[in-house]
């Protein structure tokens, strides 16, 4: 659900909007089932998987996903040299 704030938001309005969204998320079984923890090494981020196939693995493909791809490439290159 898209919410709009009336006028420039103050701290209380922003906190209220975040609290409403958190309650909506945590009380909706379908949305709660889409919560995932990032598979990146030492990444504590939890995200809402809205990908088409619901197979997203990382909080950010550009950061955690890229680190995983680089690590995989380095492992393959090391095995090829050995």
N, C-alpha and C positions, 0 to 999 in steps of 0.2 A: 504494500500500500504506500502510495506516495503522499507524504505530508509536506505542507508548506508552512513556513513560519511567517507570521504577519509582522512586517517591519524588521529592522535590525535586531537580531536575537541577542538577548542578554544571557548571562551564565545560567540562570534558572531555566530559561526557555530551552537552551541547548541540552541541559541535563534532563529535563522533562522529556524531550524528544528521544534522547538516547534510552531513557528508562522505558518509555512506551514501546520502542522498537525491540528492546531486550525482552520485555514481557511477551510481546507478540511472537517473537522467535522461539522463546523457550516454552510457550504454551501450545504451539502448533506442532503436532507430531510429525507432519510431513517436512516442515522446515527443520525441525530438530534432527530428523534423520539425514539431512543434507549437511550437517556440521561435520567437518573433517579436521584432523590435525595434520599439519604439514609434515611430509616425509623427509624434508631436508635435515641434514645432520645438525643437531643442536638447535633446531628452529622450534620455538614454543608456540608459534602462531596457530590459532584455530580459525578456520574460514568457512564460509557457506558455499558449498559446491553447487554452482548453478550451470555447470557445463552441460552440454546436450546429452552426453552419455553417462554423466555422473561418475566420471573416471579421473577427475583432476587429482593430481598427487601433491602439488606444491602450492604454497600460498602465492608465490610469484614465479612464473615461468622465467622471467628475466633474471631473477636472483637465485632462488633455491634450485629451480629447474636447471638453470645454466651451470651452477656449481656441480650438480649431479652429472650432467652430460660431460663436462670437462673431466671430472674424476673418472668416469667410465672410459673416456678416450685415453686418458693417461694409463689406466690399467691395461687396456688393450695394447697400447704402444709398448709398455714395459714387457708384456708377455711376448710380443713380436720380436723384441730385441734379445730376449733371453733364449 
